Amino acid sequence: MAFKPFDLTGKTAVVTGGNSGIGLGMAEGLAAAGADVVIWGRDAAKSEAAVEKLRSYGTKIEALAVDVADEAAVVDAMAESLALLGRIDCAIANAGVGGNAPLIEQTTEAWRRITTVNLDAVFWTFREAAKHMVARAEAGDTGGSLVATASVAAIHGPPANQAYAATKAGVLGMVRSTAVELAKYGIRANAVLPGWIATPMTERLQAWDTFNKKVIGRVPMRRWGEGEDFSGIAVYLASDASSFHTGDSLVIDGGYTIF
């Protein structure tokens, strides 16, 4: 049989925040490569449109309405996803929120909102997916991939973004710890660090001429990233091609970080 490392036929995946932006780009790559996918999202209309698009690839696609800021909702959604898919080979904790303000004006309420979605929810998603993956490995079926969408904010110093930067840096630590702990089960954990990507979160900045000139103008690729730019990395991390790749932080920013 020919070696097809990026063929995801027979594999399954869960993508949180999978109905738009980076998450949808990842889900599209997974579906196109043959995986069955369950996307989580809060906006029913977006999820319906995403499902229609993803089903064109011919794999099983489902959508669940999930607020990842609610621990019980994450627990229930992972159980429901497992019931829908039969198994979970890859779980991508992608859902996230932004929010910026000068440090001295930031409120604890805003801090908690961002840390709950961007850090706590990643932990809950990883934990619930890992329960299934570890149990499966102990039964003789090893392997699995946990992926978190972090941000280059984890390694930069974005002003007025303390909560966002702290959560994304925290995700990197969580990923490394998880990678070491679960390696004996053949389970990998990796983080993807997007740069400036055209998503609903950055909509205001996309329309700001000064920002486009001074910031996007410094991106060596000379453009905003798109959700589709994350299709390939999702396929790689979900596939057997990455079976020895774990604990890493993969920067996808058009060269912005190194320039």
C-alpha positions, 0 to 999 in steps of 0.5 A, spaced: 500 500 500 502 506 498 504 511 504 499 516 504 501 520 511 496 526 510 490 521 508 485 522 514 480 517 511 477 514 517 480 519 522 475 524 526 476 531 529 473 536 534 474 543 532 472 548 537 470 555 534 470 551 528 464 555 524 469 561 522 476 564 521 482 559 523 477 554 526 473 553 520 480 553 515 482 548 520 476 544 519 476 545 512 483 542 511 481 536 515 474 534 511 478 535 505 483 530 507 478 525 509 476 526 516 469 526 520 469 533 523 464 535 529 465 543 530 463 547 536 460 554 536 455 559 539 452 562 533 447 557 530 447 561 523 455 561 522 455 553 524 449 552 519 453 555 513 460 552 516 456 545 516 454 546 509 461 548 506 464 542 509 459 537 507 461 538 500 467 534 501 463 528 502 465 526 510 461 526 516 460 533 519 456 535 525 455 542 529 454 542 536 452 549 540 457 550 545 459 555 550 466 553 552 466 558 557 462 553 561 465 547 564 459 542 564 458 544 557 465 542 554 464 536 558 457 534 555 459 536 548 465 532 548 461 526 550 456 528 545 462 528 540 464 522 541 457 519 540 457 522 534 464 520 531 465 513 535 472 516 537 476 522 537 483 522 534 484 529 534 481 535 538 483 542 536 482 547 542 481 553 537 475 557 540 478 564 543 476 571 545 480 578 545 479 584 548 484 590 549 484 596 554 490 600 558 492 596 563 490 601 569 483 601 566 482 593 565 477 590 570 477 583 573 471 582 570 474 583 563 480 579 565 476 573 567 472 573 561 478 572 557 482 567 561 476 563 562 475 562 554 482 562 552 485 558 558 480 554 562 476 552 556 483 549 553 484 545 559 477 542 559 477 541 552 484 537 553 482 534 559 476 531 556 479 529 549 485 526 553 480 521 557 478 518 551 484 517 548 488 515 554 482 509 555 483 507 548 490 507 548 490 502 555 485 498 551 491 497 545 489 503 541 494 508 542 495 515 539 491 521 538 493 529 537 491 535 541 492 542 538 491 548 541 490 555 537 495 560 541 498 566 538 504 570 537 502 574 543 504 569 547 512 571 545 511 578 543 509 584 548 502 586 545 500 593 549 494 593 553 493 586 552 495 583 558 489 578 559 490 575 552 497 575 552 497 571 559 492 566 556 496 564 550 503 564 554 499 559 558 497 555 553 504 554 551 506 551 558 499 547 558 501 544 551 508 542 553 506 539 560 501 535 556 506 533 551 510 530 556 505 526 560 501 523 555 507 521 550 507 514 553 500 513 550 502 515 543 498 522 544 501 528 541 500 535 544 502 542 540 500 549 539 499 553 533 501 561 534 497 565 528 500 572 527 495 577 524 489 573 521 483 576 518 478 573 522 472 576 526 476 578 532 480 583 528 475 586 523 476 593 526 483 593 525 482 590 518 479 597 516 484 601 519 488 604 514 494 606 519 494 599 522 494 596 515 500 600 513 504 600 519 503 593 521 501 589 516 506 593 511 511 589 516 509 582 514 514 579 509 508 576 506 505 583 505 498 581 507 493 579 512 493 571 514 486 567 512 483 562 515 485 557 509 492 558 511 491 554 517 488 548 513 495 544 512 497 545 519 491 542 521 492 536 517 499 535 518 498 535 526 492 530 525 495 525 521 500 520 522 505 524 519 506 528 525 506 521 530 513 523 532 512 531 533 510 533 540 510 539 545 512 544 539 509 551 538 508 552 530 508 560 528 504 561 522 505 569 521 507 570 514 514 571 517 512 577 522 515 574 528 522 574 525 522 580 521 
